[in-house]
Amino acid sequence: MTNNNNKWGINLDEVKCPDCGEKQPALRIPKNLEQLVHGGWNCEKCGCKMDKHGNKIIE
């Protein structure tokens, strides 16, 4: 079971983009320091930024 409020730790669950539903790759290339340290993606399909649990990041 994952804790969606925890920045630390590992999420091994499949993650889909909260905007378009696109499955995110298991292997990722971090786009910034936050993603490098805590995980997360920028959706290749729509550009949505999300954390390692698939929660949208609003800046």
N, C-alpha and C positions, 0 to 999 in steps of 0.2 A: 504494500500500500504506500502510495506517495503522499507527501505533505505539500500541497500546492502553495503554502505560504512560506516554505523554506527555500532560501536561495542556495543553501549548501546541500550537498548530497548529490545523488545520481537519480535520474529518471530513466528507466529502461522501457517505459511504455511508449507505444506508437503515438506520435504527435501530429495533429492536423491543424492547419491554419484556421484560426477562428473566423476569418472573413470569407475565404473561398473554399475551405475544406480540403485543400491540397495536402497530401501526405508529405511530411517533412523527412528528409533523408536521415538515416542513422548516423552517417558520417557527415560532419559539417565543417565549414571553414568560417571561423569567427570573423565578424565584420567590424568589431570594436573591442575594447578592453573589457567591457561588461560581459559580452558574450564569451570572451576567452576565459574569464574567471568563473562566471556563474552559469554559462550555457545559454542557449537560445538560438533563434533563427530570424532571418529576413526571408519571407516567402519569395521564392523565385517567380511564382506565377503573378502575385498581386502586390508584392512589396511590403506586406504587413509585418511589423516587428512583434515578436512574441518571446516569452520566456521559455525555459526548458520544459514547462508543463503545458504549453500551448495557450497560455493566457496572453491576450493582446497587451502590448506595452504602448501606452499613450504618452507622448512627450509633450 
